[in-house]
């Protein structure tokens, strides 16, 4: 029987010729990413093991990105624990280089790999056809010590893309539309696979944005077919693919969705659920206090270019804080060289160093009681960006920038 | 026998333990903030042996293992929900917190009801009524039985 991309990657990692959904396999992992949200707890558990050891230190990548630079004495202690442990054991370590998933895409991930990340948005790696999945610190520790883990083979939902996104519509509008369509648990325990002619119209930044957000539909992983765009991206970053898997013609999918990209419109996800999506036009005029352009989902150079083009020669509304946070140091320097950061600062935006920022709600930029944020971040859960009684709307870089200019939710055509 | 603390659908891990607390040095320092945005009294009222009962997609969102860990640290005996989000479910099993899928329980019980759970039989008893639960796959029950994934490393 034919296999899907997810099934092929698991079969290869388990060293077997065939797997099927529902099977549980022991798999060899290619890479293990962890960040400062949980690594301090992983280290504590490691130190309590009877026989602490690291199976293959070359698989480990540790990234400080959630609270950078450190914002409190408690955080400083957690960071120090992580930094010292990484140094002692020779673990690849980044601090200040950017949001973990963007750093991983720029420096490590390749097609066909099986990767555990101690962060739910690890599914972003499917943009290059890698099986990335989010785990907690116990899972991470077990994999760190043994090099292996157990995986239940997921069913796969197939998204067959046709056509092309219209001008002013972005990959973020597409994935928010899909999450709205299938619901916040519509892909629970499943893999989401993307292919079709429409995929060829989406660049690597678009693909990362789409795969990254699939966990908001509950997905275990997201996977895209490897094509010329993938191989060009890997080549530009000095990497070779491990496997270039495609689903077989007779692979079995739990469901196949056909999506014509030209039908997608600008979307806003309303508080407090990512699947609470509406046509952006329905939110026009909604009061905002802060706007955020950044995150592993939408803080790449392509997103900053969209925002800069819109705001050039205009001003941020005087009652709005507009935070612009490039997803990585590489993105930051590219934006600097293109004059994009200058454009944002000229308009009155606050440009910050690469980090998770207000997307995760525990560092600079958090919002207060009853305040409203419009964001290119990953989530709009209750209290996600600060006070428990505050509100987050999710939208594209274009809608967020237009809103920052108008002082209320606005689409790009209104500025 | 334990009391029921009841929650609705799509309870995300930010509601279970908010971002500003997960970087605290220990689970014990975090646990007093459990469910702070949904039920500010939860952490002070829950007793060892009590249960969390929820609707669909419990534990969606972030992969923070602190979410099942604070519940376990407060003595929650099990979470019984119509369905669980994947990462929370896996994390809970890995740390030895029982997570039970029961489709009919949530709609038929109230907060504060006394409840009894027999993992072996796959049965929950509340107010004289029995509710059937979905049994865990053997592999996962094995992890739970040995006290979590780390216990197997220390054998």
Boltz contact constraints between the chains, C-beta under 6 A:
constraints:
  - contact:
      token1: [A, 24]
      token2: [B, 139]
      max_distance: 6.0
  - contact:
      token1: [A, 49]
      token2: [B, 153]
      max_distance: 6.0
  - contact:
      token1: [A, 50]
      token2: [B, 154]
      max_distance: 6.0
  - contact:
      token1: [A, 75]
      token2: [B, 23]
      max_distance: 6.0
  - contact:
      token1: [A, 78]
      token2: [B, 23]
      max_distance: 6.0
  - contact:
      token1: [A, 119]
      token2: [B, 63]
      max_distance: 6.0
  - contact:
      token1: [A, 120]
      token2: [B, 62]
      max_distance: 6.0
  - contact:
      token1: [A, 120]
      token2: [B, 63]
      max_distance: 6.0
  - contact:
      token1: [A, 120]
      token2: [B, 87]
      max_distance: 6.0
  - contact:
      token1: [A, 134]
      token2: [B, 63]
      max_distance: 6.0
  - contact:
      token1: [A, 134]
      token2: [B, 87]
      max_distance: 6.0
  - contact:
      token1: [A, 136]
      token2: [B, 63]
      max_distance: 6.0
  - contact:
      token1: [A, 136]
      token2: [B, 65]
      max_distance: 6.0
  - contact:
      token1: [A, 136]
      token2: [B, 91]
      max_distance: 6.0
  - contact:
      token1: [A, 137]
      token2: [B, 65]
      max_distance: 6.0
  - contact:
      token1: [A, 138]
      token2: [B, 94]
      max_distance: 6.0
  - contact:
      token1: [A, 138]
      token2: [B, 95]
      max_distance: 6.0
  - contact:
      token1: [A, 138]
      token2: [B, 149]
      max_distance: 6.0
  - contact:
      token1: [A, 139]
      token2: [B, 94]
      max_distance: 6.0
  - contact:
      token1: [A, 142]
      token2: [B, 149]
      max_distance: 6.0
  - contact:
      token1: [A, 145]
      token2: [B, 153]
      max_distance: 6.0
  - contact:
      token1: [A, 184]
      token2: [B, 10]
      max_distance: 6.0
  - contact:
      token1: [A, 184]
      token2: [B, 60]
      max_distance: 6.0
  - contact:
      token1: [A, 185]
      token2: [B, 57]
      max_distance: 6.0
  - contact:
      token1: [A, 188]
      token2: [B, 86]
      max_distance: 6.0
  - contact:
      token1: [A, 189]
      token2: [B, 86]
      max_distance: 6.0
  - contact:
      token1: [A, 218]
      token2: [B, 85]
      max_distance: 6.0
  - contact:
      token1: [A, 220]
      token2: [B, 86]
      max_distance: 6.0
  - contact:
      token1: [A, 360]
      token2: [B, 19]
      max_distance: 6.0
  - contact:
      token1: [A, 361]
      token2: [B, 19]
      max_distance: 6.0
  - contact:
      token1: [A, 362]
      token2: [B, 19]
      max_distance: 6.0
  - contact:
      token1: [A, 362]
      token2: [B, 20]
      max_distance: 6.0
  - contact:
      token1: [A, 381]
      token2: [B, 12]
      max_distance: 6.0
  - contact:
      token1: [A, 381]
      token2: [B, 14]
      max_distance: 6.0
  - contact:
      token1: [A, 382]
      token2: [B, 37]
      max_distance: 6.0
  - contact:
      token1: [A, 383]
      token2: [B, 18]
      max_distance: 6.0
  - contact:
      token1: [A, 383]
      token2: [B, 37]
      max_distance: 6.0
  - contact:
      token1: [A, 384]
      token2: [B, 14]
      max_distance: 6.0
  - contact:
      token1: [A, 388]
      token2: [B, 37]
      max_distance: 6.0
